[in-house]
Amino acid sequence: MSKRTLPDVTSDFNAETPSTLQWVGMEDIAVPISIGLQDGNVQSIAAKANVYVSLEKPDAKGIHMSRLHHVINQLAARECNQLNTEDLLDELIQSQNGIGREAKIALTFDVLLKKPALLSDEYGFQSYPVTLNLEKTVSGFATQLELTIPYSSTCPCSASLARQLYADAISTQFSSPTIDKAELLDWVQSPAGSVATPHSQRSYAYIRLSLGDNAWPELAALIVQFEGIIGTPVQSAVKRVDEQAFAKLNAENLMFCEDAARRIKLAIERMSFVKDYWFKVEHQESLHAHNAVVIDQKN
């Protein structure tokens, strides 16, 4: 049986209404990628890719979708780094045989980091959502990096109010001019000593960094750096000694959302590889049914 020639509408027909289109492509393509870690190892990750090319030839019926898919599949065999993704964007453009000169990829995935406990030998794992937006235009290559950093925050106002109640309770319990130290310690560690607790909340920093064509930072190191900047990263597996250390850490880092935002902003502005930025800090209140937020950007 002779091999039939299959029709190719994309190549054989012109557009009914000629016009250029900025971006045409596919979204939510499953693709495995590999990310380099601080220790020199490579982490294999399941990612979703959005891939697009420009359609600059007005009478072209459409782009060649299957060729985009073929090119994006090459990520499975390459480490996801600046050099390889720039090559990939060039290949996306070349695959379309002159239809357009620009391409972009959005990769969404989770980086999984091993998290040691604060004091004990326990450890667990924490996942961090990441999006890499990669673009090749006539102006050059550009990268935008999006990170989500979870952390804990304890309200300074609530802590102050709790301390006042605690002082009032001590004054009521020990009315004489002098207090026996042992008696005071026994009372503090008894159920009666639990007078008031400041409210805390799980909080998030959503950070978007525009790198331009600057060298990429190492993702795992950058995540750990932001956790250190904020000061109260969420924990994974813990023992009681770690939970106590975490309570102490929060007491040493009382913060409104404005405090966390200023820490993040100052740190980003010192990062020489960042050309532009946007971020949102969100404290998911335990006192209120609403959240406290800060949004800021460079320009």
Sequence and secondary structure as in RCSB ss.txt:
>XXXX:A:sequence
MSKRTLPDVTSDFNAETPSTLQWVGMEDIAVPISIGLQDGNVQSIAAKANVYVSLEKPDAKGIHMSRLHHVINQL
AARECNQLNTEDLLDELIQSQNGIGREAKIALTFDVLLKKPALLSDEYGFQSYPVTLNLEKTVSGFATQLELTIP
YSSTCPCSASLARQLYADAISTQFSSPTIDKAELLDWVQSPAGSVATPHSQRSYAYIRLSLGDNAWPELAALIVQ
FEGIIGTPVQSAVKRVDEQAFAKLNAENLMFCEDAARRIKLAIERMSFVKDYWFKVEHQESLHAHNAVVIDQKN
>XXXX:A:secstr
        HHHHSB SS   EEEEEEEEEEEEEEEE TTS EEEEEEEEEEEEEE  TTB    HHHHHHHHGGG
GGSB SHHHHHHHHHHHHHTTTTS S EEEEEEEEEEEEEE SSSS EEEEEEEEEEEEEEETTEEEEEEEEEEE
EEEE HHHHHHHHHHHHHHHHHH  SSS  HHHHHHHHTSGGG      EEEEEEEEEEEEETS    HHHHHHH
HHHHHS B  SS  HHHHHHHHHHHHHT   HHHHHHHHHHHHHT TT SEEEEEEEEE SSSSSEEEEEEE  
